[in-house]
Amino acid sequence: MSTTERKPQDLTSDELIEAIVEYALDKKARDVVAIDLRSVAAFTDAFVVCSGTSDRQAKAIHDGIYQTMKDVHGIFPRRVEGLPEAHWVLLDYIDVVVHVFTPETREFYRLEQLWGEVPKRRYESGPEPELEAPIADDGEDEMELDLDADSDDA
């Protein structure tokens, strides 16, 4: 282990979840859910499950989580699986296991339903940024529709 690499224990499970969720949302992950498994599993404290719209976006979500966890926290996953196809990418941070799916694969495996009534937290992405500033209304070349006008006058 290099001197810059830290163990995942340097962050609490809840801090690890929040960081991973933030980095997934930065890459426009959808339907982000943290599943608290502490009461039912000994191998991890939680899953973070999210979707990308395609295998390319699923890979981008993986890349964003992996790179930012490395750069900001000095933490590397114990293992990564599924990256070549990127239909289901798994990053194992020991205390938190991240599952990045394409929508079809997520629907097929229904991972959230496998864990029954354990606590789950859903995260919402922020508002989509506007692509362009609204065009200023100078009042010229404006066409009004008079919906109350009598159609016989036309």
N, CA, C and O of each residue as an XYZ file, in Angstrom:
616
protein
N       0.859     -1.176      0.000
C       0.000      0.000      0.000
C       0.900      1.231      0.000
O       1.837      1.323      0.793
N       0.612      2.173     -0.890
C       1.421      3.384     -0.946
C       1.100      4.282      0.241
O       0.104      4.082      0.937
N       1.954      5.270      0.460
C       1.750      6.156      1.604
C       0.565      7.082      1.408
O       0.013      7.581      2.388
N       0.146      7.333      0.137
C      -1.005      8.212     -0.094
C      -2.322      7.468     -0.042
O      -3.375      8.090      0.093
N      -2.287      6.151     -0.145
C      -3.513      5.368     -0.120
C      -3.987      5.187      1.316
O      -3.203      4.832      2.197
N      -5.263      5.432      1.545
C      -5.840      5.241      2.873
C      -6.800      4.072      2.844
O      -7.309      3.703      1.785
N      -7.042      3.500      3.983
C      -8.022      2.429      4.100
C      -9.417      3.029      4.126
O      -9.592      4.162      4.573
N     -10.417      2.285      3.653
C     -11.787      2.797      3.716
C     -12.244      3.111      5.133
O     -13.178      3.894      5.307
N     -11.624      2.531      6.144
C     -12.009      2.795      7.520
C     -11.737      4.243      7.926
O     -12.227      4.686      8.965
N     -10.970      4.987      7.136
C     -10.726      6.396      7.439
C     -12.000      7.224      7.332
O     -12.080      8.301      7.922
N     -12.982      6.751      6.601
C     -14.302      7.372      6.526
C     -15.291      6.414      7.170
O     -15.158      5.198      7.032
N     -16.274      6.949      7.866
C     -17.335      6.082      8.374
C     -18.133      5.562      7.184
O     -18.033      6.099      6.081
N     -18.913      4.531      7.407
C     -19.757      4.008      6.330
C     -20.690      5.085      5.792
O     -20.880      5.199      4.581
N     -21.273      5.875      6.692
C     -22.190      6.929      6.256
C     -21.466      8.001      5.452
O     -22.016      8.509      4.475
N     -20.249      8.353      5.840
C     -19.468      9.329      5.071
C     -19.094      8.764      3.703
O     -19.105      9.480      2.702
N     -18.767      7.494      3.672
C     -18.431      6.828      2.418
C     -19.640      6.816      1.481
O     -19.509      7.094      0.289
N     -20.807      6.494      2.021
C     -22.038      6.505      1.230
C     -22.275      7.893      0.642
O     -22.512      8.032     -0.558
N     -22.211      8.912      1.485
C     -22.484     10.282      1.025
C     -21.502     10.717     -0.058
O     -21.900     11.363     -1.027
N     -20.222     10.370      0.094
C     -19.227     10.728     -0.915
C     -19.518     10.019     -2.230
O     -19.502     10.644     -3.290
N     -19.782      8.727     -2.168
C     -20.052      7.946     -3.384
C     -21.295      8.471     -4.082
O     -21.299      8.630     -5.303
N     -22.351      8.742     -3.324
C     -23.584      9.270     -3.912
C     -23.311     10.611     -4.599
O     -23.774     10.848     -5.715
N     -22.566     11.477     -3.935
C     -22.245     12.786     -4.528
C     -21.516     12.624     -5.857
O     -21.848     13.296     -6.834
N     -20.525     11.737     -5.899
C     -19.742     11.560     -7.116
C     -20.562     10.878     -8.215
O     -20.366     11.163     -9.397
N     -21.464      9.993     -7.842
C     -22.357      9.378     -8.835
C     -23.298     10.425     -9.423
O     -23.498     10.474    -10.637
N     -23.869     11.255     -8.567
C     -24.776     12.305     -9.049
C     -24.042     13.324     -9.908
O     -24.629     13.887    -10.833
N     -22.770     13.570     -9.617
C     -21.969     14.467    -10.458
C     -21.892     13.969    -11.890
O     -21.740     14.762    -12.820
N     -21.997     12.658    -12.072
C     -21.955     12.046    -13.407
C     -23.355     11.718    -13.928
O     -23.519     10.905    -14.838
N     -24.360     12.367    -13.334
C     -25.761     12.253    -13.767
C     -26.348     10.867    -13.568
O     -27.190     10.434    -14.356
N     -25.916     10.163    -12.524
C     -26.514      8.871    -12.194
C     -27.989      9.076    -11.877
O     -28.383     10.116    -11.350
N     -28.791      8.083    -12.201
C     -30.230      8.136    -11.959
C     -30.627      7.110    -10.909
O     -29.937      6.114    -10.692
N     -31.755      7.380    -10.265
C     -32.342      6.422     -9.316
C     -31.308      5.918     -8.313
O     -31.123      4.711     -8.156
N     -30.644      6.839     -7.643
C     -29.597      6.478     -6.687
C     -30.252      6.084     -5.359
O     -31.054      6.829     -4.795
N     -29.889      4.898     -4.880
C     -30.456      4.357     -3.640
C     -29.322      3.794     -2.789
O     -28.478      3.048     -3.285
N     -29.305      4.154     -1.510
C     -28.396      3.535     -0.548
C     -29.215      2.536      0.265
O     -30.264      2.877      0.811
N     -28.729      1.314      0.339
C     -29.408      0.243      1.058
C     -28.567     -0.104      2.286
O     -27.422     -0.536      2.155
N     -29.128      0.082      3.462
C     -28.426     -0.176      4.725
C     -28.544     -1.657      5.060
O     -29.626     -2.148      5.383
N     -27.432     -2.354      4.981
C     -27.419     -3.807      5.199
C     -26.827     -4.210      6.542
O     -26.631     -5.398      6.797
N     -26.540     -3.242      7.404
C     -25.866     -3.540      8.667
C     -26.609     -4.564      9.513
O     -25.982     -5.349     10.225
N     -27.932     -4.565      9.445
C     -28.707     -5.488     10.287
C     -28.868     -6.882      9.671
O     -29.338     -7.803     10.340
N     -28.478     -7.041      8.398
C     -28.730     -8.328      7.743
C     -27.518     -8.958      7.069
O     -27.591    -10.115      6.654
N     -26.405     -8.236      6.945
C     -25.242     -8.780      6.236
C     -23.961     -8.485      7.011
O     -23.814     -7.421      7.613
N     -23.046     -9.438      6.985
C     -21.766     -9.252      7.657
C     -20.666     -8.806      6.689
O     -19.622     -8.326      7.130
N     -20.883     -8.956      5.385
C     -19.825     -8.690      4.414
C     -19.693     -7.223      4.018
O     -18.658     -6.833      3.477
N     -20.712     -6.397      4.274
C     -20.660     -4.971      3.962
C     -21.719     -4.251      4.785
O     -22.658     -4.872      5.283
N     -21.566     -2.954      4.923
C     -22.560     -2.159      5.647
C     -23.679     -1.673      4.735
O     -24.820     -1.513      5.169
N     -23.348     -1.439      3.469
C     -24.359     -0.848      2.581
C     -24.039     -1.105      1.129
O     -22.895     -1.358      0.754
N     -25.087     -1.034      0.317
C     -24.978     -0.973     -1.137
C     -25.389      0.430     -1.548
O     -26.300      1.015     -0.962
N     -24.720      0.964     -2.552
C     -25.217      2.136     -3.265
C     -25.526      1.638     -4.663
O     -24.645      1.128     -5.354
N     -26.782      1.786     -5.082
C     -27.240      1.297     -6.370
C     -27.659      2.505     -7.197
O     -28.362      3.391     -6.711
N     -27.222      2.531     -8.447
C     -27.616      3.625     -9.331
C     -27.615      3.137    -10.772
O     -27.151      2.038    -11.074
N     -28.144      3.978    -11.650
C     -28.224      3.634    -13.068
C     -27.647      4.737    -13.918
O     -27.705      5.919    -13.578
N     -27.087      4.313    -15.038
C     -26.740      5.215    -16.120
C     -27.700      4.935    -17.254
O     -28.329      3.878    -17.278
N     -27.827      5.844    -18.181
C     -28.775      5.654    -19.284
C     -28.268      4.672    -20.329
O     -29.042      4.190    -21.156
N     -26.966      4.372    -20.296
C     -26.358      3.463    -21.268
C     -25.114      2.852    -20.642
O     -24.711      3.236    -19.544
N     -24.502      1.892    -21.347
C     -23.269      1.312    -20.830
C     -22.146      2.350    -20.792
O     -21.285      2.293    -19.914
N     -22.146      3.284    -21.724
C     -21.125      4.354    -21.706
C     -21.281      5.238    -20.473
O     -20.294      5.600    -19.834
N     -22.529      5.585    -20.141
C     -22.728      6.416    -18.962
C     -22.429      5.622    -17.690
O     -21.884      6.175    -16.735
N     -22.778      4.337    -17.666
C     -22.449      3.511    -16.494
C     -20.939      3.498    -16.277
O     -20.476      3.585    -15.140
N     -20.180      3.391    -17.346
C     -18.716      3.436    -17.228
C     -18.265      4.812    -16.751
O     -17.352      4.908    -15.931
N     -18.888      5.878    -17.250
C     -18.525      7.233    -16.813
C     -18.828      7.434    -15.327
O     -18.065      8.093    -14.620
N     -19.930      6.872    -14.858
C     -20.264      6.955    -13.426
C     -19.191      6.225    -12.619
O     -18.699      6.746    -11.617
N     -18.830      5.016    -13.059
C     -17.734      4.283    -12.410
C     -16.475      5.133    -12.375
O     -15.847      5.288    -11.327
N     -16.107      5.687    -13.534
C     -14.871      6.463    -13.630
C     -14.893      7.654    -12.668
O     -13.892      7.957    -12.019
N     -16.048      8.325    -12.584
C     -16.165      9.472    -11.693
C     -16.021      9.091    -10.233
O     -15.325      9.766     -9.475
N     -16.677      8.011     -9.838
C     -16.570      7.545     -8.446
C     -15.140      7.104     -8.157
O     -14.549      7.518     -7.160
N     -14.590      6.273     -9.019
C     -13.248      5.718     -8.810
C     -12.206      6.831     -8.697
O     -11.427      6.872     -7.745
N     -12.203      7.727     -9.678
C     -11.182      8.777     -9.725
C     -11.308      9.750     -8.563
O     -10.300     10.141     -7.972
N     -12.537     10.149     -8.226
C     -12.712     11.128     -7.162
C     -12.436     10.514     -5.796
O     -11.858     11.177     -4.935
N     -12.833      9.273     -5.579
C     -12.499      8.610     -4.311
C     -10.981      8.505     -4.164
O     -10.445      8.679     -3.069
N     -10.300      8.223     -5.261
C      -8.838      8.146     -5.230
C      -8.231      9.526     -4.968
O      -7.387      9.675     -4.084
N      -8.660     10.535     -5.734
C      -8.055     11.861     -5.648
C      -8.369     12.583     -4.334
O      -7.489     13.200     -3.735
N      -9.622     12.504     -3.892
C     -10.046     13.261     -2.719
C      -9.762     12.516     -1.416
O      -9.341     13.120     -0.430
N      -9.993     11.211     -1.416
C      -9.906     10.449     -0.166
C      -8.735      9.466     -0.120
O      -8.450      8.893      0.932
N      -8.061      9.269     -1.243
C      -6.965      8.300     -1.273
C      -7.438      6.874     -1.124
O      -6.690      6.011     -0.664
N      -8.677      6.620     -1.509
C      -9.271      5.291     -1.315
C      -9.492      4.632     -2.677
O     -10.028      5.236     -3.606
N      -9.061      3.376     -2.761
C      -9.255      2.569     -3.958
C     -10.218      1.429     -3.632
O     -10.220      0.938     -2.503
N     -11.027      1.003     -4.581
C     -11.877     -0.161     -4.305
C     -11.024     -1.419     -4.181
O      -9.966     -1.548     -4.796
N     -11.519     -2.328     -3.373
C     -10.818     -3.613     -3.214
C     -10.807     -4.358     -4.541
O      -9.818     -4.985     -4.919
N     -11.934     -4.270     -5.235
C     -12.004     -4.860     -6.577
C     -13.091     -4.151     -7.374
O     -13.999     -3.531     -6.822
N     -12.963     -4.266     -8.682
C     -13.947     -3.731     -9.629
C     -14.301     -4.870    -10.565
O     -13.425     -5.586    -11.050
N     -15.582     -5.030    -10.815
C     -16.038     -6.077    -11.727
C     -17.018     -5.503    -12.726
O     -17.720     -4.533    -12.438
N     -17.063     -6.116    -13.923
C     -18.062     -5.762    -14.926
C     -17.738     -4.569    -15.791
O     -18.586     -4.132    -16.570
N     -16.553     -4.032    -15.684
C     -16.219     -2.807    -16.407
C     -16.172     -2.971    -17.933
O     -16.618     -2.066    -18.638
N     -15.659     -4.067    -18.469
C     -15.595     -4.150    -19.932
C     -16.959     -4.023    -20.627
O     -17.073     -3.319    -21.630
N     -17.982     -4.690    -20.112
C     -19.303     -4.609    -20.723
C     -20.089     -3.418    -20.186
O     -20.877     -2.813    -20.912
N     -19.877     -3.084    -18.926
C     -20.477     -1.938    -18.235
C     -22.001     -1.981    -18.184
O     -22.647     -0.933    -18.145
N     -22.587     -3.191    -18.183
C     -24.034     -3.308    -17.949
C     -24.313     -3.334    -16.452
O     -25.354     -2.867    -15.991
N     -23.363     -3.889    -15.701
C     -23.429     -3.922    -14.238
C     -21.989     -3.805    -13.733
O     -21.221     -4.765    -13.800
N     -21.640     -2.649    -13.241
C     -20.288     -2.411    -12.742
C     -20.347     -2.406    -11.221
O     -21.191     -1.731    -10.630
N     -19.463     -3.147    -10.597
C     -19.413     -3.245     -9.144
C     -18.078     -2.689     -8.661
O     -17.021     -3.069     -9.164
N     -18.132     -1.787     -7.681
C     -16.936     -1.277     -7.007
C     -17.057     -1.667     -5.541
O     -18.008     -1.265     -4.870
N     -16.114     -2.436     -5.042
C     -16.163     -2.924     -3.667
C     -15.240     -2.085     -2.791
O     -14.020     -2.248     -2.813
N     -15.850     -1.178     -2.015
C     -15.099     -0.365     -1.066
C     -15.172     -0.965      0.349
O     -15.026     -0.243      1.336
N     -15.391     -2.249      0.442
C     -15.471     -3.046      1.660
C     -16.703     -2.674      2.494
O     -17.644     -3.463      2.582
N     -16.711     -1.500      3.100
C     -17.865     -1.099      3.907
C     -19.067     -0.724      3.054
O     -20.207     -0.811      3.509
N     -18.814     -0.307      1.819
C     -19.883      0.065      0.890
C     -19.557     -0.550     -0.466
O     -18.448     -0.395     -0.978
N     -20.527     -1.246     -1.038
C     -20.378     -1.830     -2.366
C     -21.276     -1.048     -3.317
O     -22.471     -0.883     -3.071
N     -20.685     -0.573     -4.399
C     -21.397      0.255     -5.371
C     -21.786     -0.612     -6.565
O     -20.973     -1.371     -7.091
N     -23.051     -0.483     -6.984
C     -23.563     -1.190     -8.157
C     -24.062     -0.144     -9.134
O     -24.994      0.602     -8.831
N     -23.442     -0.087    -10.312
C     -23.853      0.843    -11.363
C     -24.423      0.003    -12.503
O     -23.730     -0.830    -13.086
N     -25.686      0.235    -12.807
C     -26.396     -0.566    -13.800
C     -26.801      0.255    -15.014
O     -26.905      1.480    -14.949
N     -27.028     -0.447    -16.128
C     -27.844      0.118    -17.195
C     -29.290     -0.151    -16.766
O     -29.521     -1.066    -15.976
N     -30.269      0.613    -17.258
C     -31.657      0.418    -16.802
C     -32.182     -1.004    -17.018
O     -32.862     -1.547    -16.147
N     -31.879     -1.603    -18.154
C     -32.388     -2.944    -18.453
C     -31.821     -3.980    -17.484
O     -32.546     -4.852    -17.004
N     -30.541     -3.881    -17.205
C     -29.893     -4.836    -16.303
C     -30.399     -4.656    -14.872
O     -30.612     -5.629    -14.149
N     -30.586     -3.412    -14.481
C     -31.116     -3.161    -13.128
C     -32.523     -3.739    -12.982
O     -32.843     -4.343    -11.959
N     -33.340     -3.559    -13.977
C     -34.706     -4.094    -13.931
C     -34.678     -5.623    -13.888
O     -35.476     -6.237    -13.181
N     -33.775     -6.229    -14.631
C     -33.695     -7.685    -14.684
C     -33.290     -8.274    -13.322
O     -33.913     -9.229    -12.856
N     -32.265     -7.720    -12.691
C     -31.764     -8.282    -11.435
C     -32.513     -7.792    -10.201
O     -32.520     -8.487     -9.184
N     -33.136     -6.633    -10.253
C     -33.973     -6.112     -9.173
C     -33.286     -6.243     -7.800
O     -33.866     -6.758     -6.843
N     -32.067     -5.773     -7.736
C     -31.240     -5.909     -6.540
C     -31.883     -5.312     -5.294
O     -31.789     -5.889     -4.210
N     -32.537     -4.158     -5.441
C     -33.158     -3.528     -4.273
C     -34.226     -4.408     -3.637
O     -34.368     -4.413     -2.415
N     -34.976     -5.148     -4.440
C     -36.047     -5.988     -3.913
C     -35.520     -7.225     -3.189
O     -36.226     -7.797     -2.358
N     -34.302     -7.643     -3.490
C     -33.750     -8.842     -2.852
C     -33.538     -8.671     -1.351
O     -33.490     -9.654     -0.611
N     -33.410     -7.422     -0.904
C     -33.085     -7.173      0.490
C     -34.290     -6.826      1.332
O     -34.137     -6.409      2.480
N     -35.475     -6.987      0.799
C     -36.693     -6.840      1.590
C     -36.870     -5.481      2.234
O     -36.762     -4.445      1.579
N     -37.143     -5.504      3.532
C     -37.531     -4.298      4.262
C     -36.382     -3.625      5.009
O     -36.608     -3.002      6.047
N     -35.176     -3.736      4.508
C     -34.069     -3.024      5.151
C     -34.194     -1.534      4.840
O     -34.824     -1.165      3.849
N     -33.604     -0.675      5.668
C     -33.697      0.769      5.401
C     -33.037      1.146      4.079
O     -31.947      0.679      3.747
N     -33.730      2.002      3.338
C     -33.230      2.479      2.049
C     -33.382      3.987      2.012
O     -34.325      4.544      2.574
N     -32.448      4.636      1.347
C     -32.542      6.077      1.163
C     -32.381      6.398     -0.309
O     -31.402      6.006     -0.945
N     -33.353      7.115     -0.838
C     -33.300      7.528     -2.245
C     -32.732      8.932     -2.335
O     -33.039      9.795     -1.513
N     -31.910      9.149     -3.333
C     -31.290     10.453     -3.550
C     -31.794     11.024     -4.865
O     -31.927     10.319     -5.865
N     -32.061     12.286     -4.836
C     -32.518     12.982     -6.034
C     -31.366     13.785     -6.605
O     -30.569     14.370     -5.872
N     -31.295     13.802     -7.915
C     -30.293     14.654     -8.541
C     -30.802     16.084     -8.530
O     -32.004     16.329     -8.426
N     -29.892     17.005     -8.635
C     -30.262     18.416     -8.645
C     -30.942     18.789     -9.941
O     -31.032     17.966    -10.852
N     -31.423     20.019    -10.041
C     -32.075     20.444    -11.270
C     -31.089     20.447    -12.420
O     -29.908     20.745    -12.244
N     -31.583     20.114    -13.588
C     -30.743     20.136    -14.774
C     -30.351     21.570    -15.094
O     -31.200     22.460    -15.062
N     -29.087     21.809    -15.399
C     -28.685     23.170    -15.744
C     -29.291     23.585    -17.081
O     -29.487     22.763    -17.977
N     -29.580     24.868    -17.193
C     -30.098     25.368    -18.454
C     -28.977     25.351    -19.478
O     -27.832     25.687    -19.174
N     -29.322     24.956    -20.695
C     -28.321     24.904    -21.741
C     -28.004     26.289    -22.288
O     -26.864     26.570    -22.658
N     -29.009     27.152    -22.339
C     -28.824     28.494    -22.863
C     -29.564     29.473    -21.979
O     -30.524     29.120    -21.294
N     -29.100     30.705    -22.007
C     -29.834     31.761    -21.308
C     -31.090     32.062    -22.113
O     -31.063     31.975    -23.341
N     -32.190     32.415    -21.451
C     -33.405     32.738    -22.191
C     -33.172     33.946    -23.094
O     -32.404     34.850    -22.766
N     -33.845     33.938    -24.220
C     -33.740     35.049    -25.160
C     -34.516     36.220    -24.596
O     -35.648     36.063    -24.138
N     -33.901     37.406    -24.630
C     -34.562     38.600    -24.109
C     -35.755     38.942    -24.994
O     -35.669     38.873    -26.220
N     -36.854     39.308    -24.372
C     -38.073     39.664    -25.097
C     -38.053     41.161    -25.372
O     -38.201     41.981    -24.466
N     -37.863     41.498    -26.664
C     -37.856     42.917    -27.013
C     -39.210     43.382    -27.540
O     -39.382     44.554    -27.872
N     -40.173     42.458    -27.617
C     -41.526     42.811    -28.040
C     -41.713     42.852    -29.543
O     -42.840     43.026    -30.005
N     -40.649     42.697    -30.329
C     -40.771     42.737    -31.781
C     -41.075     41.346    -32.317
O     -40.756     40.332    -31.695
N     -41.694     41.329    -33.477
C     -42.004     40.085    -34.189
C     -42.710     39.071    -33.298
O     -42.429     37.874    -33.360
N     -43.612     39.550    -32.487
C     -44.325     38.668    -31.583
C     -45.687     38.362    -32.177
O     -46.378     39.271    -32.637
N     -46.079     37.118    -32.174
C     -47.364     36.735    -32.700
C     -48.218     36.266    -31.534
O     -47.812     35.384    -30.778
N     -49.396     36.851    -31.386
C     -50.273     36.454    -30.300
C     -51.382     35.584    -30.851
O     -51.875     35.799    -31.959
N     -51.761     34.601    -30.063
C     -52.899     33.779    -30.418
C     -54.050     34.190    -29.529
O     -53.931     34.188    -28.304
N     -55.165     34.544    -30.143
C     -56.338     34.919    -29.378
C     -57.250     33.710    -29.346
O     -58.013     33.465    -30.280
N     -57.163     32.963    -28.268
C     -57.918     31.728    -28.167
C     -59.406     31.972    -27.909
O     -60.226     31.077    -28.110
N     -59.756     33.188    -27.460
C     -61.143     33.503    -27.200
C     -61.840     34.119    -28.404
O     -63.038     34.394    -28.347
N     -61.124     34.334    -29.471
C     -61.714     34.988    -30.643
C     -62.724     34.069    -31.304
O     -62.581     32.846    -31.286
N     -63.727     34.663    -31.876
C     -64.764     33.906    -32.574
C     -64.194     33.371    -33.870
O     -63.648     34.143    -34.658
N     -64.302     32.072    -34.118
C     -63.700     31.453    -35.291
C     -64.370     31.901    -36.576
O     -63.790     31.702    -37.644
N     -65.570     32.501    -36.539
C     -66.258     32.974    -37.736
C     -65.584     34.210    -38.307
O     -65.749     34.505    -39.491
N     -64.821     34.947    -37.486
C     -64.178     36.173    -37.952
C     -62.975     35.874    -38.821
O     -62.515     36.761    -39.540
N     -62.470     34.712    -38.787
C     -61.256     34.395    -39.527
C     -61.494     34.186    -40.974
O     -60.555     33.911    -41.721
